[in-house]
Amino acid sequence: MTVQSDLEKAMAYCEAIKGSYAMMAHSTEDQQAKQMFNSMKADLEKHMEFLSGRLEYLSQNNELNKKN
């Protein structure tokens, strides 16, 4: 497995977890828990931004993607 495919897999997992956090935040009436789930979702979005940037960098700079 390549680094690029590992990153793509991690992004897919993050997307699923982000959805779970959103559902948990929506499902609870406990405002403190709701705030924590939303905070965790926001943190995950920051992680995803980094992963996405790394994926973009790899796709632009990967020698296998360059044509001679």
Gaussian input, Z-matrix of N, CA and C with variables (Angstrom, degrees):
# hf/3-21g

backbone

0 1
 N
 C     1     B1
 C     2     B2     1     A1
 N     3     B3     2     A2     1     D1
 C     4     B4     3     A3     2     D2
 C     5     B5     4     A4     3     D3
 N     6     B6     5     A5     4     D4
 C     7     B7     6     A6     5     D5
 C     8     B8     7     A7     6     D6
 N     9     B9     8     A8     7     D7
 C    10    B10     9     A9     8     D8
 C    11    B11    10    A10     9     D9
 N    12    B12    11    A11    10    D10
 C    13    B13    12    A12    11    D11
 C    14    B14    13    A13    12    D12
 N    15    B15    14    A14    13    D13
 C    16    B16    15    A15    14    D14
 C    17    B17    16    A16    15    D15
 N    18    B18    17    A17    16    D16
 C    19    B19    18    A18    17    D17
 C    20    B20    19    A19    18    D18
 N    21    B21    20    A20    19    D19
 C    22    B22    21    A21    20    D20
 C    23    B23    22    A22    21    D21
 N    24    B24    23    A23    22    D22
 C    25    B25    24    A24    23    D23
 C    26    B26    25    A25    24    D24
 N    27    B27    26    A26    25    D25
 C    28    B28    27    A27    26    D26
 C    29    B29    28    A28    27    D27
 N    30    B30    29    A29    28    D28
 C    31    B31    30    A30    29    D29
 C    32    B32    31    A31    30    D30
 N    33    B33    32    A32    31    D31
 C    34    B34    33    A33    32    D32
 C    35    B35    34    A34    33    D33
 N    36    B36    35    A35    34    D34
 C    37    B37    36    A36    35    D35
 C    38    B38    37    A37    36    D36
 N    39    B39    38    A38    37    D37
 C    40    B40    39    A39    38    D38
 C    41    B41    40    A40    39    D39
 N    42    B42    41    A41    40    D40
 C    43    B43    42    A42    41    D41
 C    44    B44    43    A43    42    D42
 N    45    B45    44    A44    43    D43
 C    46    B46    45    A45    44    D44
 C    47    B47    46    A46    45    D45
 N    48    B48    47    A47    46    D46
 C    49    B49    48    A48    47    D47
 C    50    B50    49    A49    48    D48
 N    51    B51    50    A50    49    D49
 C    52    B52    51    A51    50    D50
 C    53    B53    52    A52    51    D51
 N    54    B54    53    A53    52    D52
 C    55    B55    54    A54    53    D53
 C    56    B56    55    A55    54    D54
 N    57    B57    56    A56    55    D55
 C    58    B58    57    A57    56    D56
 C    59    B59    58    A58    57    D57
 N    60    B60    59    A59    58    D58
 C    61    B61    60    A60    59    D59
 C    62    B62    61    A61    60    D60
 N    63    B63    62    A62    61    D61
 C    64    B64    63    A63    62    D62
 C    65    B65    64    A64    63    D63
 N    66    B66    65    A65    64    D64
 C    67    B67    66    A66    65    D65
 C    68    B68    67    A67    66    D66
 N    69    B69    68    A68    67    D67
 C    70    B70    69    A69    68    D68
 C    71    B71    70    A70    69    D69
 N    72    B72    71    A71    70    D70
 C    73    B73    72    A72    71    D71
 C    74    B74    73    A73    72    D72
 N    75    B75    74    A74    73    D73
 C    76    B76    75    A75    74    D74
 C    77    B77    76    A76    75    D75
 N    78    B78    77    A77    76    D76
 C    79    B79    78    A78    77    D77
 C    80    B80    79    A79    78    D78
 N    81    B81    80    A80    79    D79
 C    82    B82    81    A81    80    D80
 C    83    B83    82    A82    81    D81
 N    84    B84    83    A83    82    D82
 C    85    B85    84    A84    83    D83
 C    86    B86    85    A85    84    D84
 N    87    B87    86    A86    85    D85
 C    88    B88    87    A87    86    D86
 C    89    B89    88    A88    87    D87
 N    90    B90    89    A89    88    D88
 C    91    B91    90    A90    89    D89
 C    92    B92    91    A91    90    D90
 N    93    B93    92    A92    91    D91
 C    94    B94    93    A93    92    D92
 C    95    B95    94    A94    93    D93
 N    96    B96    95    A95    94    D94
 C    97    B97    96    A96    95    D95
 C    98    B98    97    A97    96    D96
 N    99    B99    98    A98    97    D97
 C   100   B100    99    A99    98    D98
 C   101   B101   100   A100    99    D99
 N   102   B102   101   A101   100   D100
 C   103   B103   102   A102   101   D101
 C   104   B104   103   A103   102   D102
 N   105   B105   104   A104   103   D103
 C   106   B106   105   A105   104   D104
 C   107   B107   106   A106   105   D105
 N   108   B108   107   A107   106   D106
 C   109   B109   108   A108   107   D107
 C   110   B110   109   A109   108   D108
 N   111   B111   110   A110   109   D109
 C   112   B112   111   A111   110   D110
 C   113   B113   112   A112   111   D111
 N   114   B114   113   A113   112   D112
 C   115   B115   114   A114   113   D113
 C   116   B116   115   A115   114   D114
 N   117   B117   116   A116   115   D115
 C   118   B118   117   A117   116   D116
 C   119   B119   118   A118   117   D117
 N   120   B120   119   A119   118   D118
 C   121   B121   120   A120   119   D119
 C   122   B122   121   A121   120   D120
 N   123   B123   122   A122   121   D121
 C   124   B124   123   A123   122   D122
 C   125   B125   124   A124   123   D123
 N   126   B126   125   A125   124   D124
 C   127   B127   126   A126   125   D125
 C   128   B128   127   A127   126   D126
 N   129   B129   128   A128   127   D127
 C   130   B130   129   A129   128   D128
 C   131   B131   130   A130   129   D129
 N   132   B132   131   A131   130   D130
 C   133   B133   132   A132   131   D131
 C   134   B134   133   A133   132   D132
 N   135   B135   134   A134   133   D133
 C   136   B136   135   A135   134   D134
 C   137   B137   136   A136   135   D135
 N   138   B138   137   A137   136   D136
 C   139   B139   138   A138   137   D137
 C   140   B140   139   A139   138   D138
 N   141   B141   140   A140   139   D139
 C   142   B142   141   A141   140   D140
 C   143   B143   142   A142   141   D141
 N   144   B144   143   A143   142   D142
 C   145   B145   144   A144   143   D143
 C   146   B146   145   A145   144   D144
 N   147   B147   146   A146   145   D145
 C   148   B148   147   A147   146   D146
 C   149   B149   148   A148   147   D147
 N   150   B150   149   A149   148   D148
 C   151   B151   150   A150   149   D149
 C   152   B152   151   A151   150   D150
 N   153   B153   152   A152   151   D151
 C   154   B154   153   A153   152   D152
 C   155   B155   154   A154   153   D153
 N   156   B156   155   A155   154   D154
 C   157   B157   156   A156   155   D155
 C   158   B158   157   A157   156   D156
 N   159   B159   158   A158   157   D157
 C   160   B160   159   A159   158   D158
 C   161   B161   160   A160   159   D159
 N   162   B162   161   A161   160   D160
 C   163   B163   162   A162   161   D161
 C   164   B164   163   A163   162   D162
 N   165   B165   164   A164   163   D163
 C   166   B166   165   A165   164   D164
 C   167   B167   166   A166   165   D165
 N   168   B168   167   A167   166   D166
 C   169   B169   168   A168   167   D167
 C   170   B170   169   A169   168   D168
 N   171   B171   170   A170   169   D169
 C   172   B172   171   A171   170   D170
 C   173   B173   172   A172   171   D171
 N   174   B174   173   A173   172   D172
 C   175   B175   174   A174   173   D173
 C   176   B176   175   A175   174   D174
 N   177   B177   176   A176   175   D175
 C   178   B178   177   A177   176   D176
 C   179   B179   178   A178   177   D177
 N   180   B180   179   A179   178   D178
 C   181   B181   180   A180   179   D179
 C   182   B182   181   A181   180   D180
 N   183   B183   182   A182   181   D181
 C   184   B184   183   A183   182   D182
 C   185   B185   184   A184   183   D183
 N   186   B186   185   A185   184   D184
 C   187   B187   186   A186   185   D185
 C   188   B188   187   A187   186   D186
 N   189   B189   188   A188   187   D187
 C   190   B190   189   A189   188   D188
 C   191   B191   190   A190   189   D189
 N   192   B192   191   A191   190   D190
 C   193   B193   192   A192   191   D191
 C   194   B194   193   A193   192   D192
 N   195   B195   194   A194   193   D193
 C   196   B196   195   A195   194   D194
 C   197   B197   196   A196   195   D195
 N   198   B198   197   A197   196   D196
 C   199   B199   198   A198   197   D197
 C   200   B200   199   A199   198   D198
 N   201   B201   200   A200   199   D199
 C   202   B202   201   A201   200   D200
 C   203   B203   202   A202   201   D201

   B1=1.4518
   B2=1.5284
   B3=1.2989
   B4=1.4637
   B5=1.5222
   B6=1.3205
   B7=1.4622
   B8=1.5312
   B9=1.3097
   B10=1.4636
   B11=1.5290
   B12=1.3075
   B13=1.4698
   B14=1.5245
   B15=1.3308
   B16=1.4680
   B17=1.5283
   B18=1.3256
   B19=1.4641
   B20=1.5252
   B21=1.3156
   B22=1.4651
   B23=1.5256
   B24=1.3277
   B25=1.4572
   B26=1.5325
   B27=1.3286
   B28=1.4675
   B29=1.5242
   B30=1.3322
   B31=1.4723
   B32=1.5347
   B33=1.3195
   B34=1.4655
   B35=1.5273
   B36=1.3392
   B37=1.4665
   B38=1.5211
   B39=1.3198
   B40=1.4677
   B41=1.5228
   B42=1.3029
   B43=1.4715
   B44=1.5306
   B45=1.3321
   B46=1.4630
   B47=1.5292
   B48=1.3145
   B49=1.4623
   B50=1.5249
   B51=1.3263
   B52=1.4662
   B53=1.5289
   B54=1.3186
   B55=1.4581
   B56=1.5270
   B57=1.3188
   B58=1.4679
   B59=1.5254
   B60=1.3309
   B61=1.4669
   B62=1.5205
   B63=1.3198
   B64=1.4693
   B65=1.5248
   B66=1.3245
   B67=1.4667
   B68=1.5265
   B69=1.3287
   B70=1.4663
   B71=1.5258
   B72=1.3107
   B73=1.4655
   B74=1.5240
   B75=1.3088
   B76=1.4636
   B77=1.5321
   B78=1.3254
   B79=1.4602
   B80=1.5232
   B81=1.3189
   B82=1.4621
   B83=1.5240
   B84=1.3199
   B85=1.4671
   B86=1.5215
   B87=1.3315
   B88=1.4592
   B89=1.5287
   B90=1.3111
   B91=1.4631
   B92=1.5219
   B93=1.3374
   B94=1.4596
   B95=1.5290
   B96=1.3196
   B97=1.4712
   B98=1.5230
   B99=1.3228
   B100=1.4672
   B101=1.5286
   B102=1.3295
   B103=1.4628
   B104=1.5321
   B105=1.3232
   B106=1.4662
   B107=1.5293
   B108=1.3401
   B109=1.4614
   B110=1.5233
   B111=1.3248
   B112=1.4690
   B113=1.5213
   B114=1.3264
   B115=1.4625
   B116=1.5364
   B117=1.3212
   B118=1.4670
   B119=1.5234
   B120=1.3266
   B121=1.4675
   B122=1.5294
   B123=1.3302
   B124=1.4695
   B125=1.5302
   B126=1.3335
   B127=1.4707
   B128=1.5255
   B129=1.3095
   B130=1.4668
   B131=1.5290
   B132=1.3275
   B133=1.4671
   B134=1.5292
   B135=1.3365
   B136=1.4757
   B137=1.5265
   B138=1.3292
   B139=1.4676
   B140=1.5238
   B141=1.3200
   B142=1.4614
   B143=1.5214
   B144=1.3239
   B145=1.4694
   B146=1.5240
   B147=1.3384
   B148=1.4622
   B149=1.5252
   B150=1.3361
   B151=1.4664
   B152=1.5233
   B153=1.3092
   B154=1.4583
   B155=1.5316
   B156=1.3182
   B157=1.4620
   B158=1.5136
   B159=1.3011
   B160=1.4696
   B161=1.5258
   B162=1.3130
   B163=1.4661
   B164=1.5227
   B165=1.3140
   B166=1.4703
   B167=1.5268
   B168=1.3266
   B169=1.4689
   B170=1.5288
   B171=1.3240
   B172=1.4607
   B173=1.5227
   B174=1.3212
   B175=1.4642
   B176=1.5265
   B177=1.3254
   B178=1.4616
   B179=1.5265
   B180=1.3337
   B181=1.4642
   B182=1.5229
   B183=1.2928
   B184=1.4676
   B185=1.5264
   B186=1.3062
   B187=1.4778
   B188=1.5177
   B189=1.3353
   B190=1.4505
   B191=1.5289
   B192=1.3405
   B193=1.4654
   B194=1.5364
   B195=1.3295
   B196=1.4667
   B197=1.5106
   B198=1.3130
   B199=1.4664
   B200=1.5151
   B201=1.2920
   B202=1.4766
   B203=1.4996
   A1=108.38
   A2=116.23
   A3=120.61
   A4=110.82
   A5=114.81
   A6=120.15
   A7=109.78
   A8=116.24
   A9=120.65
   A10=110.80
   A11=118.06
   A12=119.72
   A13=110.91
   A14=117.80
   A15=120.85
   A16=110.33
   A17=116.26
   A18=120.18
   A19=111.50
   A20=116.28
   A21=119.85
   A22=110.80
   A23=116.31
   A24=121.04
   A25=110.04
   A26=117.11
   A27=121.56
   A28=110.90
   A29=116.65
   A30=120.47
   A31=110.48
   A32=117.41
   A33=120.82
   A34=110.82
   A35=116.80
   A36=120.01
   A37=110.89
   A38=116.17
   A39=120.60
   A40=111.22
   A41=116.54
   A42=120.94
   A43=110.09
   A44=116.78
   A45=120.94
   A46=110.78
   A47=116.79
   A48=120.81
   A49=110.40
   A50=116.57
   A51=120.98
   A52=110.10
   A53=116.54
   A54=120.87
   A55=111.85
   A56=116.55
   A57=120.26
   A58=110.86
   A59=116.79
   A60=120.03
   A61=110.84
   A62=116.57
   A63=120.33
   A64=110.26
   A65=117.24
   A66=120.45
   A67=111.22
   A68=117.00
   A69=120.06
   A70=110.79
   A71=116.78
   A72=120.50
   A73=109.97
   A74=116.40
   A75=121.37
   A76=111.60
   A77=116.67
   A78=121.43
   A79=114.54
   A80=117.30
   A81=118.89
   A82=111.69
   A83=114.51
   A84=119.89
   A85=111.02
   A86=116.84
   A87=123.01
   A88=108.18
   A89=116.81
   A90=121.34
   A91=112.52
   A92=117.16
   A93=119.49
   A94=110.36
   A95=116.95
   A96=120.77
   A97=110.03
   A98=117.00
   A99=121.67
   A100=110.04
   A101=115.52
   A102=120.34
   A103=110.73
   A104=116.92
   A105=120.46
   A106=110.59
   A107=118.11
   A108=120.47
   A109=111.08
   A110=116.64
   A111=119.71
   A112=111.48
   A113=116.71
   A114=121.32
   A115=110.46
   A116=116.23
   A117=120.46
   A118=110.39
   A119=116.54
   A120=121.51
   A121=110.06
   A122=117.04
   A123=121.03
   A124=111.08
   A125=116.74
   A126=120.11
   A127=110.16
   A128=115.90
   A129=120.62
   A130=110.76
   A131=117.07
   A132=120.51
   A133=111.04
   A134=116.82
   A135=120.46
   A136=110.36
   A137=116.06
   A138=119.96
   A139=109.89
   A140=115.63
   A141=120.48
   A142=111.01
   A143=117.56
   A144=120.78
   A145=110.06
   A146=116.26
   A147=120.11
   A148=110.58
   A149=116.47
   A150=120.45
   A151=111.26
   A152=116.10
   A153=121.00
   A154=110.70
   A155=116.33
   A156=120.64
   A157=111.58
   A158=116.09
   A159=120.37
   A160=110.28
   A161=116.19
   A162=121.05
   A163=110.59
   A164=116.70
   A165=121.96
   A166=110.34
   A167=115.85
   A168=120.13
   A169=110.51
   A170=116.53
   A171=119.98
   A172=111.98
   A173=116.73
   A174=118.41
   A175=111.40
   A176=118.00
   A177=121.06
   A178=112.48
   A179=116.34
   A180=119.83
   A181=114.63
   A182=117.13
   A183=120.70
   A184=109.56
   A185=116.17
   A186=120.98
   A187=112.03
   A188=118.06
   A189=121.02
   A190=112.04
   A191=116.54
   A192=120.41
   A193=112.87
   A194=116.31
   A195=120.33
   A196=110.30
   A197=115.31
   A198=120.94
   A199=109.08
   A200=116.54
   A201=121.21
   A202=111.94
   D1=138.80
   D2=-178.58
   D3=-90.01
   D4=163.08
   D5=176.60
   D6=-58.18
   D7=-40.82
   D8=-179.08
   D9=-61.75
   D10=-44.78
   D11=179.77
   D12=-70.59
   D13=-31.94
   D14=174.63
   D15=-62.64
   D16=-42.69
   D17=178.43
   D18=-64.82
   D19=-41.12
   D20=178.41
   D21=-62.77
   D22=-40.25
   D23=178.44
   D24=-65.22
   D25=-43.41
   D26=178.51
   D27=-61.72
   D28=-40.38
   D29=178.05
   D30=-62.10
   D31=-41.08
   D32=179.26
   D33=-64.80
   D34=-42.31
   D35=176.60
   D36=-61.98
   D37=-44.50
   D38=179.42
   D39=-59.75
   D40=-41.90
   D41=179.60
   D42=-61.07
   D43=-41.76
   D44=178.97
   D45=-65.79
   D46=-44.21
   D47=-179.67
   D48=-65.58
   D49=-40.23
   D50=178.12
   D51=-58.44
   D52=-41.71
   D53=177.10
   D54=-64.66
   D55=-38.43
   D56=177.83
   D57=-64.35
   D58=-43.82
   D59=178.06
   D60=-61.17
   D61=-41.52
   D62=179.54
   D63=-63.51
   D64=-42.14
   D65=178.77
   D66=-65.22
   D67=-41.52
   D68=179.32
   D69=-64.87
   D70=-40.26
   D71=178.43
   D72=-63.53
   D73=-40.10
   D74=-179.38
   D75=-70.56
   D76=-31.95
   D77=-172.93
   D78=-82.90
   D79=-18.94
   D80=-176.14
   D81=-97.35
   D82=149.00
   D83=174.24
   D84=-98.57
   D85=-9.42
   D86=178.13
   D87=-73.18
   D88=110.03
   D89=-174.51
   D90=-63.93
   D91=-33.93
   D92=178.70
   D93=-67.84
   D94=-41.62
   D95=177.74
   D96=-66.93
   D97=-41.59
   D98=178.77
   D99=-58.12
   D100=-45.34
   D101=179.89
   D102=-63.97
   D103=-40.19
   D104=-179.69
   D105=-65.87
   D106=-44.23
   D107=178.55
   D108=-62.13
   D109=-40.84
   D110=178.21
   D111=-66.50
   D112=-36.24
   D113=177.46
   D114=-66.71
   D115=-42.25
   D116=178.27
   D117=-63.95
   D118=-38.46
   D119=177.58
   D120=-63.41
   D121=-43.01
   D122=178.90
   D123=-64.43
   D124=-40.50
   D125=176.87
   D126=-61.54
   D127=-43.19
   D128=-179.70
   D129=-63.27
   D130=-37.25
   D131=177.39
   D132=-62.27
   D133=-36.87
   D134=176.56
   D135=-65.36
   D136=-41.32
   D137=178.18
   D138=-62.62
   D139=-40.96
   D140=-179.27
   D141=-65.66
   D142=-35.40
   D143=176.57
   D144=-60.87
   D145=-43.91
   D146=178.15
   D147=-62.80
   D148=-48.34
   D149=-179.76
   D150=-59.71
   D151=-41.00
   D152=179.55
   D153=-63.83
   D154=-42.34
   D155=177.42
   D156=-63.41
   D157=-39.65
   D158=178.53
   D159=-66.74
   D160=-40.58
   D161=178.10
   D162=-63.08
   D163=-42.63
   D164=177.61
   D165=-62.30
   D166=-44.49
   D167=178.61
   D168=-59.20
   D169=-47.19
   D170=-178.89
   D171=-62.82
   D172=-40.89
   D173=-178.34
   D174=-68.60
   D175=-27.07
   D176=178.78
   D177=-85.07
   D178=-27.97
   D179=-172.64
   D180=-113.95
   D181=1.78
   D182=179.11
   D183=-71.94
   D184=124.86
   D185=-178.65
   D186=-58.56
   D187=-30.10
   D188=-179.87
   D189=-68.75
   D190=-22.91
   D191=-179.54
   D192=-88.84
   D193=-13.71
   D194=-177.64
   D195=-84.16
   D196=141.39
   D197=177.81
   D198=-104.03
   D199=141.90
   D200=179.86
   D201=-81.85

